[in-house]
Amino acid sequence: MPEKLENMKIVIIGGHHISALVLAKKLKQLGHDIHWFGARYPRWPEKTEGNEYRQVTQEGILFYDLKAGKFHKNFLRWWRIPLGFIQVYWLLRRLKPDFIISFGGYLAVPAVLSGWFLGIASITHEQTRTAGLANRLIQFFVKKIFLTFPESAKFFNPKKSELVGLPIRKEFFSLKTFKIFKNNLPTISAIGGKQGSHIINITLVKALEKLLLSFNIIHQCGDILHGKDFIHLQEKRSLLPVNLQERYLVKNFFSDSQISQYLRQSDFVITRAGAHIVYELALLGKPAIFIPLPFAFADEQEENAKFFIKKGAGEIIKQHELNSQTLINRVEKMNKNLLYYKKNALKLKAFLPKNAVDKIVMYLRLYEKENKRDH
């Protein structure tokens, strides 16, 4: 248990908000004043509140909706880039935080650079096995870079870097379980990332009736406006025979306790390959079929998935190859060889560093002591 820090005002940039929120909650428990910089509407200009905004505000943490932008194929949106720097600079001058903690993402760039200009110290955490573009840019302006996987170390200054693993929510380690389905069929969880995936949703719909003949399916579809997926999936479920309806659980959003339960009770998972879900599945020893996001910088999601593939614990379907038949074929292959995949998946935990939160808190404690000594 790390020593209690004196109260600090800390700004957190939640690029990868799930692991960032784990650390934020811990720091809040230790008595710190936490302020969160993020995007309330992640699919701008759509006005759908993201899971990040909902989860952060539910914890009573002040959320500042940044209007910052990133390089986009629609160059008309680039005007938000300088706007973001102006907004972040103004906020930091007003808040006068003691520290900035970044978890990558495009919002980290204006925050860390503005903080550096104002003399505010910062650290960052890298979640992927490659290295995100934002962290590659801001590494020269931060005091410390914490790593999830050893493979990303080559992208950063070794004098600044430390391998700590990924902060994991405490609900994930709950041993309490409840039975979700009445039958004893194998169970699959389908998760499209924190905002959901339209292409995974529509592909699963086309394969749904065939898969439900042999499996239970837990489906997190997200809040995507395009296609109004959640409404469509609920309607699809209502048209199924009653016995198949009972095998299909669909929700637009899973709470921390729900996702822990659902993953634990799944035999395998269909998912994107974000760093957080890959890490959690490895901790649980759950095989997975990964559909990496094809637009990710440096193919970071495909690289994340390879952590499983190389150990014989998963399969990849590239998005351009994804259709109902390729999905059915890969599900049947995994189910046929499930013992092989499970045996290999259970070995993955040994490759993961632990106690990321305690190590980051310990660094902040040491930094604060040194800072007080210097002043």
NORRATA-V646704 format. One record per helix or strand. SS is the DSSP state (alpha for helix, beta for strand). FROM is the first residue (numbers start at 0). LEN is the number of residues. Records with the same first field share a line. If there is no record, write none. Layout:
BEGIN
SS=FROM-LEN + FROM-LEN
END
This chain:
BEGIN
beta=8-5 + 32-6 + 61-4 + 98-4 + 120-6 + 143-4 + 160-3 + 185-6 + 214-6 + 247-4 + 267-4 + 286-4 + 313-3
alpha=16-13 + 50-8 + 74-21 + 106-12 + 132-6 + 149-6 + 169-4 + 197-15 + 228-10 + 241-4 + 255-9 + 274-10 + 296-13 + 318-3 + 323-13 + 337-8 + 347-4 + 355-19
END
